[in-house]
């Protein structure tokens, strides 16, 4: 059973913009094409947010693990306070590091 569409979302565009949208829509009606593009964009952004979160956690874990390995390899003690500091440090910059990595990948 098809969903009944009862709500409208609209925007004003220039004649040139509309001509471009119509061309891009191809065989679809402009409204149908715009709906598809809008939902794809929203879902893509949600996916990108999830990727940023996952990558941030992986980078934080990597930072903690490498600090731990280098400390053990150097024969230094791994104290509770040291571990908590590494965790705090990793959590503090994980979002920025993930954004930077993803931006670098997107730039090619």
C-alpha positions as CSV (number, residue, x, y, z in Angstrom):
1,X,0.0,0.0,0.0
2,X,1.6,3.3,-1.0
3,X,2.0,6.0,1.6
4,X,-0.3,8.9,1.3
5,X,1.5,12.1,1.1
6,X,-0.3,14.9,2.8
7,X,2.4,17.4,3.8
8,X,4.2,19.9,1.5
9,X,7.8,21.1,1.7
10,X,8.6,23.9,-0.8
11,X,11.1,26.5,-1.8
12,X,11.3,29.2,-4.4
13,X,13.8,29.0,-7.2
14,X,14.6,31.1,-10.2
15,X,13.6,30.2,-13.7
16,X,17.2,29.2,-14.5
17,X,17.3,27.0,-11.3
18,X,14.1,25.4,-12.2
19,X,15.3,24.6,-15.7
20,X,18.4,23.0,-14.2
21,X,16.3,21.0,-11.8
22,X,14.0,19.8,-14.6
23,X,17.0,18.8,-16.7
24,X,18.5,16.9,-13.7
25,X,15.2,15.2,-13.0
26,X,15.2,13.5,-16.4
27,X,12.0,11.4,-16.8
28,X,10.9,12.0,-13.2
29,X,8.6,14.9,-12.2
30,X,10.7,17.6,-10.6
31,X,8.9,17.1,-7.2
32,X,9.6,13.4,-7.2
33,X,13.3,14.0,-8.1
34,X,13.7,16.7,-5.4
35,X,12.1,14.3,-2.8
36,X,14.6,11.6,-3.7
37,X,17.6,13.9,-3.6
38,X,16.5,15.4,-0.3
39,X,16.1,12.0,1.4
40,X,19.4,10.7,0.0
41,X,21.2,13.8,1.3
42,X,19.7,13.4,4.8
43,X,20.5,9.7,5.0
44,X,24.0,10.4,3.7
45,X,24.6,13.0,6.4
46,X,23.4,10.6,9.1
47,X,25.8,7.9,7.7
48,X,28.6,10.4,7.7
49,X,27.9,11.3,11.3
50,X,28.0,7.6,12.2
51,X,31.3,7.2,10.4
52,X,32.8,10.2,12.2
53,X,31.7,8.7,15.6
54,X,33.1,5.2,14.8
55,X,36.4,6.6,13.4
56,X,36.7,8.8,16.4
57,X,36.4,5.9,18.8
58,X,38.9,3.8,16.8
59,X,41.4,6.7,16.8
60,X,41.0,7.2,20.5
61,X,41.5,3.4,21.1
62,X,44.6,3.5,18.9
63,X,46.1,6.4,20.8
64,X,45.5,4.6,24.2
65,X,46.9,1.3,22.9
66,X,50.0,2.9,21.4
67,X,50.7,4.9,24.6
68,X,50.3,1.6,26.6
69,X,52.6,-0.4,24.2
70,X,55.3,2.3,24.2
71,X,55.2,2.6,28.0
72,X,55.4,-1.2,28.5
73,X,58.2,-1.5,25.9
74,X,60.2,1.2,27.7
75,X,59.8,-0.7,31.0
76,X,57.9,2.1,32.7
77,X,55.0,1.5,35.1
78,X,51.4,1.7,33.8
79,X,49.6,3.4,36.7
80,X,45.9,4.0,37.0
81,X,46.4,7.8,36.8
82,X,48.5,7.4,33.7
83,X,45.7,5.3,32.0
84,X,43.1,7.8,33.0
85,X,45.1,10.6,31.6
86,X,45.6,8.7,28.3
87,X,41.8,8.1,28.1
88,X,41.0,11.7,28.8
89,X,43.5,12.9,26.2
90,X,42.2,10.5,23.6
91,X,38.6,11.4,24.2
92,X,39.4,15.1,24.1
93,X,40.6,15.1,20.5
94,X,38.9,12.1,18.9
95,X,36.2,14.1,17.1
96,X,38.7,16.6,15.6
97,X,41.1,13.8,14.6
98,X,38.2,11.9,12.9
99,X,37.0,15.0,11.0
100,X,40.6,15.7,9.9
101,X,41.1,12.2,8.6
102,X,37.7,12.1,6.8
103,X,38.4,15.5,5.3
104,X,41.8,14.4,4.0
105,X,40.3,11.3,2.5
106,X,37.5,13.3,0.8
107,X,40.1,15.8,-0.6
108,X,41.7,12.9,-2.4
